[in-house]
């Protein structure tokens, strides 16, 4: 009787161990697929572009849209910046969709030759503003070939429209420019700028190098006018970029990525703004994922792998959660079962290498090393956002003019540089290297050999 009791206990323990090992294997496989996905596209982002667009023989007419909700502080400077375009002034119009802005701001915009579409809705979204712009254009006599969408805080280089025109003339119907940070004046802004460039490397440059469409980012986008009009008028939800991606890919419209055409975008500075912005983005991603799953069987049947790839992207957890959960799981298993934890630590190393490849060298500096300490805070904020997914609370991101003109002037006229992911990886490791004399001598010798 006692022997049977012990045998039952051993069987129960064996089953518990089997269930634990099975759960660990399944969870690890899911995380491994996510990390390998990021790694592959990060590697392909280092490939050189296959071609450059030649100078267009025709100057298309552009409608440049600036949706602006309570953006009195930044919209004037953005419009002034855009007016220095090398593109013929008579071939583009700046249209500001003004909502809840002061009359003196509107008067100043008109004095700058911008067309102003007035809205008066305290809860108006960006999609409603874009629809209002289309309604305004359709009522007018001017016909536009293409449309460019910028946020109220965005600034660009003088060659911006010229290069977009070249790509559209070559046959592109939809494109995304290279959006980068115009401010790095807080730890949150620094990490947000790094996140933006990781997105650019993996979901835009890496994808187009491998033949997939680029992801859209909500601003710095350009489309054929009729295509944009048809899609935006059917959009009734938040997150116009995700919705447009889904509709464009369903129509087999390729989204190009212009790596050398920069759109400078203001990054959030505070934790509250980061929390609210990411909550809005996460809600949009989940909403479009579930809406898009209904078309997935047909996409697979028709071989529309661009669309399938997009849905898989939206199934992935945000990278800060991916990083945080891998660290937590590896740490927990180290205490519980060290042998089992080894593969999780190796997965963390692979993810670190992926990020090192994807992050441009110009962002790996003292500000970045200081901002790394804020990553756990962002993990907690993103984790809390999981429980607040849903709802369409109107909560726009506020923009302001902060003293960062020196850095911004350098960025606009010289552009970000990428000296190579090898140096980037070295500098990341530098922030964690030991302070012993032996390690310093070893690191210095390795760095000299790589640079040489």
C-alpha positions as CSV (number, residue, x, y, z in Angstrom):
1,X,0.0,0.0,0.0
2,X,2.8,2.4,0.9
3,X,4.7,1.4,-2.2
4,X,1.7,2.2,-4.3
5,X,1.4,5.6,-2.6
6,X,5.0,6.5,-3.4
7,X,4.6,5.3,-7.0
8,X,1.6,7.5,-7.4
9,X,3.6,10.4,-6.1
10,X,6.5,9.7,-8.5
11,X,4.1,9.5,-11.4
12,X,2.6,12.8,-10.4
13,X,6.0,14.4,-10.2
14,X,7.0,13.0,-13.6
15,X,3.8,14.4,-15.1
16,X,4.5,17.8,-13.5
17,X,8.0,17.8,-14.9
18,X,6.7,16.8,-18.3
19,X,4.1,19.6,-18.3
20,X,6.8,22.1,-17.2
21,X,9.2,21.0,-20.0
22,X,6.5,21.0,-22.6
23,X,5.3,24.5,-21.6
24,X,8.8,25.7,-21.6
25,X,9.5,24.3,-25.1
26,X,6.3,25.8,-26.6
27,X,7.0,29.2,-25.0
28,X,10.6,29.2,-26.1
29,X,9.6,28.2,-29.7
30,X,7.2,31.2,-29.9
31,X,9.9,33.6,-28.6
32,X,12.5,32.0,-30.9
33,X,10.3,32.6,-34.0
34,X,9.8,36.2,-33.0
35,X,13.5,36.9,-32.4
36,X,14.6,35.0,-35.6
37,X,12.1,37.1,-37.6
38,X,13.6,40.3,-36.3
39,X,17.2,39.0,-36.8
40,X,16.6,38.0,-40.4
41,X,15.2,41.3,-41.4
42,X,17.9,43.2,-39.4
43,X,20.6,41.3,-41.4
44,X,18.9,42.1,-44.7
45,X,18.7,45.8,-43.7
46,X,22.5,46.0,-44.2
47,X,22.2,45.1,-47.8
48,X,22.7,48.0,-50.3
49,X,19.7,49.1,-52.3
50,X,19.5,47.6,-55.8
51,X,18.7,50.9,-57.5
52,X,18.2,54.6,-57.2
53,X,15.3,56.5,-58.8
54,X,16.4,58.6,-61.8
55,X,15.3,62.3,-62.0
56,X,11.7,62.5,-63.1
57,X,10.8,64.1,-66.4
58,X,7.5,65.4,-65.0
59,X,6.7,67.6,-62.0
60,X,3.6,66.2,-60.4
61,X,1.2,68.4,-58.4
62,X,1.2,67.6,-54.7
63,X,-1.2,68.3,-51.9
64,X,0.8,68.4,-48.7
65,X,-1.5,67.8,-45.7
66,X,-0.7,68.9,-42.2
67,X,-3.4,67.7,-39.7
68,X,-3.1,70.0,-36.7
69,X,-5.0,69.6,-33.5
70,X,-4.1,72.4,-31.0
71,X,-0.7,72.7,-32.6
72,X,-0.2,76.5,-32.4
73,X,3.2,76.1,-31.0
74,X,4.8,74.1,-33.8
75,X,2.7,74.4,-37.0
76,X,4.0,77.8,-38.1
77,X,7.7,76.6,-38.0
78,X,6.8,73.4,-39.8
79,X,5.1,75.2,-42.7
80,X,7.9,77.8,-42.9
81,X,10.4,74.9,-43.1
82,X,8.5,73.2,-45.9
83,X,8.3,76.4,-48.0
84,X,12.0,76.2,-48.7
85,X,11.5,73.2,-51.0
86,X,13.5,73.1,-54.2
87,X,10.4,71.8,-55.9
88,X,8.5,74.4,-58.0
89,X,6.2,76.4,-55.7
90,X,3.4,76.4,-58.2
91,X,3.4,72.5,-58.2
92,X,2.4,72.0,-54.6
93,X,0.0,73.4,-52.0
94,X,0.3,73.2,-48.3
95,X,-3.1,72.4,-46.7
96,X,-3.3,72.7,-42.9
97,X,-6.4,71.0,-41.3
98,X,-6.8,73.3,-38.3
99,X,-8.7,72.1,-35.3
100,X,-9.0,73.9,-32.0
101,X,-6.2,76.4,-33.0
102,X,-6.1,80.2,-32.3
103,X,-7.2,82.7,-35.0
104,X,-3.9,84.4,-35.0
105,X,-2.2,81.1,-35.9
106,X,-4.7,80.6,-38.8
107,X,-4.0,84.1,-40.0
108,X,-0.3,83.6,-39.9
109,X,-0.7,80.3,-41.9
110,X,-2.7,82.1,-44.6
111,X,0.0,84.8,-44.7
112,X,2.5,82.1,-45.5
113,X,0.3,81.0,-48.5
114,X,-0.9,77.8,-46.8
115,X,-4.5,76.8,-47.4
116,X,-6.4,76.3,-44.1
117,X,-9.3,73.9,-43.6
118,X,-11.0,74.8,-40.3
119,X,-12.6,72.2,-38.1
120,X,-14.2,72.7,-34.7
121,X,-14.5,69.3,-33.0
122,X,-12.9,68.8,-29.6
123,X,-12.8,65.0,-30.2
124,X,-11.7,64.9,-33.9
125,X,-9.2,62.3,-34.9
126,X,-6.5,62.4,-37.5
127,X,-8.6,60.3,-39.9
128,X,-11.4,62.8,-39.7
129,X,-9.0,65.6,-40.4
130,X,-7.7,63.8,-43.5
131,X,-11.3,63.1,-44.7
132,X,-12.1,66.8,-44.2
133,X,-9.0,67.6,-46.4
134,X,-10.2,65.3,-49.1
135,X,-13.7,66.9,-49.0
136,X,-12.0,70.4,-49.3
137,X,-9.9,69.3,-52.3
138,X,-12.9,67.7,-54.0
139,X,-14.9,70.9,-53.8
140,X,-12.1,72.9,-55.3
141,X,-11.0,73.4,-58.9
142,X,-7.4,72.2,-58.4
143,X,-6.6,68.6,-59.2
144,X,-3.7,66.9,-57.5
145,X,-1.7,63.9,-58.7
146,X,-0.3,62.9,-55.3
147,X,-0.7,63.6,-51.6
148,X,1.9,63.9,-48.9
149,X,1.0,63.4,-45.2
150,X,3.0,65.1,-42.5
151,X,2.4,65.7,-38.8
152,X,2.3,69.2,-37.5
153,X,5.7,69.0,-35.9
154,X,7.5,67.4,-38.9
155,X,10.3,69.2,-40.7
156,X,12.0,68.1,-43.9
157,X,15.0,68.8,-46.2
158,X,14.7,71.1,-49.2
159,X,15.0,68.2,-51.6
160,X,12.1,66.3,-50.0
161,X,9.4,66.7,-52.6
162,X,11.9,66.4,-55.5
163,X,12.9,62.9,-54.4
164,X,9.4,61.8,-53.7
165,X,8.4,63.0,-57.1
166,X,11.2,60.9,-58.6
167,X,10.0,57.7,-56.9
168,X,6.3,58.3,-57.9
169,X,7.3,59.1,-61.5
170,X,9.2,55.8,-61.6
171,X,6.0,53.9,-60.8
172,X,5.5,53.9,-57.0
173,X,1.9,54.3,-55.8
174,X,2.6,54.4,-52.0
175,X,5.8,55.2,-50.1
176,X,7.2,55.9,-46.7
177,X,10.1,58.2,-46.0
178,X,12.8,57.7,-43.4
179,X,11.3,59.2,-40.2
180,X,13.9,60.1,-37.6
181,X,13.9,62.0,-34.3
182,X,14.4,65.7,-34.2
183,X,14.9,65.8,-30.4
184,X,16.7,63.6,-27.9
185,X,16.3,65.8,-24.9
186,X,15.1,63.2,-22.4
187,X,15.7,59.5,-21.7
188,X,12.3,58.6,-23.1
189,X,12.9,60.6,-26.2
190,X,16.3,59.0,-26.7
191,X,14.8,55.5,-26.4
192,X,11.9,56.5,-28.6
193,X,14.4,57.6,-31.3
194,X,16.2,54.3,-31.0
195,X,12.9,52.4,-31.3
196,X,12.0,54.4,-34.4
197,X,15.3,53.5,-36.1
198,X,14.9,49.8,-35.2
199,X,11.5,50.0,-36.9
200,X,13.2,51.6,-39.9
201,X,15.9,49.0,-40.2
202,X,13.7,45.9,-39.7
203,X,10.2,46.7,-40.8
204,X,11.1,49.1,-43.6
205,X,14.6,48.8,-45.0
206,X,15.0,45.1,-44.2
207,X,11.6,44.3,-45.6
208,X,12.1,46.2,-48.9
209,X,15.6,44.6,-49.3
210,X,13.9,41.2,-49.1
211,X,11.1,42.2,-51.5
212,X,8.3,42.9,-49.0
213,X,6.5,46.2,-48.6
214,X,7.6,48.8,-46.1
215,X,5.6,49.5,-43.0
216,X,3.9,52.9,-42.8
217,X,4.6,55.2,-39.8
218,X,1.7,57.7,-39.8
219,X,3.7,60.6,-41.2
220,X,6.2,61.2,-43.9
221,X,4.0,59.2,-46.3
222,X,3.1,59.8,-49.9
223,X,0.4,58.3,-52.2
224,X,-1.2,58.7,-55.5
225,X,-4.2,61.0,-54.8
226,X,-7.0,58.8,-56.1
227,X,-5.6,55.8,-54.3
228,X,-5.4,57.7,-51.0
229,X,-8.9,59.2,-51.4
230,X,-10.5,55.8,-52.0
231,X,-8.9,54.2,-48.9
232,X,-9.1,57.0,-46.4
233,X,-12.8,57.6,-47.1
234,X,-13.5,54.0,-46.0
235,X,-11.6,54.3,-42.7
236,X,-13.7,54.7,-39.6
237,X,-11.3,53.8,-36.9
238,X,-8.2,55.1,-35.2
239,X,-4.8,54.4,-36.7
240,X,-4.9,55.4,-40.3
241,X,-1.4,54.0,-41.0
242,X,-2.3,50.4,-40.0
243,X,-5.6,50.6,-41.8
244,X,-4.0,51.9,-45.0
245,X,-1.3,49.2,-44.8
246,X,-3.9,46.5,-44.7
247,X,-6.0,47.9,-47.5
248,X,-3.0,48.6,-49.8
249,X,-1.6,45.1,-49.3
250,X,-5.0,43.5,-49.9
251,X,-4.9,45.4,-53.3
252,X,-1.3,44.2,-53.9
253,X,0.0,47.7,-53.8
254,X,3.6,47.7,-53.0
255,X,4.8,50.3,-50.3
256,X,8.2,51.6,-51.1
257,X,10.7,52.9,-48.5
258,X,12.9,56.0,-49.3
259,X,15.8,55.6,-47.0
260,X,17.6,58.8,-48.0
261,X,14.5,61.0,-47.7
262,X,14.2,62.2,-44.1
263,X,11.2,63.3,-42.1
264,X,12.2,64.7,-38.7
265,X,9.6,63.9,-36.1
266,X,9.3,65.0,-32.5
267,X,9.6,62.2,-30.0
268,X,7.7,62.0,-26.7
269,X,9.6,63.3,-23.7
270,X,7.7,62.0,-20.7
271,X,6.5,58.7,-19.3
272,X,2.8,59.7,-19.4
273,X,3.0,60.7,-23.1
274,X,4.8,57.4,-23.9
275,X,2.2,55.4,-22.0
276,X,-0.8,57.0,-23.7
277,X,0.9,57.0,-27.2
278,X,1.8,53.3,-26.9
279,X,-1.6,52.4,-25.6
280,X,-3.2,54.0,-28.7
281,X,-0.7,52.3,-31.0
282,X,-1.2,48.9,-29.3
283,X,-5.0,49.2,-29.5
284,X,-4.8,50.1,-33.2
285,X,-2.5,47.2,-33.9
286,X,-4.8,44.6,-32.2
287,X,-7.9,46.1,-33.8
288,X,-6.4,45.8,-37.3
289,X,-5.0,42.4,-36.6
290,X,-8.4,40.9,-35.8
291,X,-10.0,42.8,-38.7
292,X,-7.4,41.5,-41.1
293,X,-7.5,37.8,-40.0
294,X,-10.7,37.3,-41.9
295,X,-8.9,37.9,-45.2
296,X,-5.9,35.8,-44.3
297,X,-7.2,32.5,-45.8
298,X,-7.8,34.2,-49.1
299,X,-4.4,35.9,-49.0
300,X,-2.7,32.5,-48.4
301,X,-4.6,31.0,-51.2
302,X,-3.7,33.8,-53.6
303,X,-0.1,33.9,-52.5
304,X,-0.3,37.4,-51.0
305,X,2.6,36.9,-48.7
306,X,3.1,40.6,-48.1
307,X,-0.3,40.7,-46.4
308,X,0.4,37.5,-44.4
309,X,3.7,39.0,-43.3
310,X,2.0,42.1,-42.1
311,X,-0.5,40.2,-40.0
312,X,2.4,38.2,-38.5
313,X,4.1,41.5,-37.5
314,X,1.0,42.6,-35.7
315,X,0.9,39.2,-33.8
316,X,4.3,40.0,-32.3
317,X,4.6,41.6,-28.9
318,X,6.2,45.0,-28.7
319,X,10.0,44.7,-28.6
320,X,10.4,46.1,-25.1
321,X,8.0,43.4,-23.8
322,X,9.9,40.8,-25.8
323,X,13.1,41.8,-24.2
324,X,11.7,42.1,-20.7
325,X,9.9,38.7,-20.8
326,X,13.0,36.9,-22.1
327,X,15.1,38.4,-19.2
328,X,12.4,37.5,-16.6
329,X,12.0,34.0,-17.9
330,X,15.7,33.4,-18.1
331,X,16.3,34.8,-14.6
332,X,13.4,32.7,-13.2
333,X,14.7,29.5,-14.8
334,X,18.2,30.2,-13.7
335,X,17.0,29.7,-10.1
336,X,14.7,26.9,-10.9
337,X,16.6,24.9,-13.5
338,X,19.9,26.3,-14.7
339,X,20.3,23.9,-17.6
340,X,16.9,24.9,-18.9
341,X,17.7,28.6,-18.6
342,X,20.8,28.4,-20.9
343,X,18.8,28.5,-24.1
344,X,16.9,31.6,-22.9
345,X,20.1,33.4,-22.1
346,X,21.4,32.5,-25.6
347,X,18.1,33.8,-27.1
348,X,18.7,37.1,-25.2
349,X,22.1,37.4,-26.7
350,X,20.6,36.9,-30.2
351,X,18.1,39.6,-29.5
352,X,20.8,41.9,-28.3
353,X,22.8,41.3,-31.5
354,X,19.7,41.9,-33.5
355,X,19.2,45.3,-31.9
356,X,22.9,46.2,-32.3
357,X,22.6,45.5,-36.0
358,X,19.4,47.5,-36.4
359,X,20.4,50.6,-34.4
360,X,22.4,53.2,-36.4
361,X,25.8,54.1,-35.0
362,X,24.9,57.8,-34.6
363,X,22.4,57.0,-31.8
364,X,24.8,55.0,-29.7
365,X,26.3,57.7,-27.5
366,X,26.4,58.9,-23.9
367,X,22.7,59.8,-24.0
368,X,21.8,56.3,-25.1
369,X,23.9,54.7,-22.4
370,X,22.3,56.9,-19.8
371,X,18.8,56.2,-21.2
372,X,19.2,52.4,-20.9
373,X,18.4,52.7,-17.2
374,X,14.8,53.7,-18.2
375,X,14.1,50.5,-20.2
376,X,12.6,48.7,-17.1
377,X,10.2,51.6,-16.7
378,X,9.1,51.4,-20.3
379,X,8.6,47.6,-19.9
380,X,6.3,48.2,-16.9
381,X,4.3,50.9,-18.8
382,X,3.9,48.6,-21.9
383,X,3.0,45.7,-19.6
384,X,0.2,47.8,-18.0
385,X,-1.0,48.8,-21.5
386,X,-1.9,45.2,-22.2
387,X,-4.7,45.5,-19.7
388,X,-5.9,48.7,-21.2
389,X,-6.2,47.6,-24.8
390,X,-9.5,48.6,-26.3
391,X,-11.6,51.7,-26.4
392,X,-11.0,54.8,-28.6
393,X,-10.3,57.5,-26.0
394,X,-9.2,60.6,-27.8
395,X,-5.7,61.4,-26.4
396,X,-3.5,63.2,-29.0
397,X,0.2,63.6,-28.4
398,X,1.2,67.2,-27.6
399,X,4.1,68.8,-29.4
400,X,6.3,71.7,-28.4
401,X,9.3,73.7,-29.4
402,X,12.2,72.8,-27.2
403,X,15.8,74.1,-27.4
404,X,17.4,71.5,-29.7
405,X,18.1,73.7,-32.7
406,X,21.8,72.9,-32.9
407,X,21.3,69.2,-33.1
408,X,18.3,69.6,-35.4
409,X,20.2,71.9,-37.8
410,X,22.9,69.3,-38.1
411,X,20.4,66.6,-38.8
412,X,18.4,68.5,-41.4
413,X,21.4,69.5,-43.5
414,X,23.7,66.5,-43.1
415,X,21.3,63.7,-42.1
416,X,21.9,60.9,-39.7
417,X,24.8,58.7,-40.5
418,X,25.3,55.0,-40.0
419,X,29.0,54.0,-39.6
420,X,28.2,50.4,-39.4
421,X,26.6,47.9,-37.0
422,X,30.0,46.6,-35.9
423,X,31.0,49.8,-34.2
424,X,27.4,50.1,-32.9
425,X,27.8,46.7,-31.2
426,X,31.1,47.7,-29.8
427,X,29.7,50.8,-28.2
428,X,26.8,49.0,-26.7
429,X,29.2,46.5,-25.1
430,X,31.4,49.4,-24.0
431,X,28.6,50.6,-21.7
432,X,28.7,47.3,-19.9
433,X,32.4,46.5,-19.9
434,X,34.2,46.0,-16.7
435,X,36.3,48.7,-15.3
436,X,39.4,46.6,-14.8
437,X,42.7,47.6,-16.5
438,X,42.9,44.3,-18.3
439,X,39.5,44.6,-19.9
440,X,40.1,48.2,-21.0
441,X,43.4,47.3,-22.7
442,X,41.7,44.3,-24.5
443,X,38.8,46.4,-25.6
444,X,41.0,49.2,-26.9
445,X,43.1,46.8,-29.0
446,X,40.0,45.1,-30.5
447,X,38.5,48.5,-31.4
448,X,41.7,49.7,-33.1
449,X,41.8,46.5,-35.2
450,X,38.2,46.9,-36.4
451,X,38.5,50.6,-37.2
452,X,41.8,49.9,-39.1
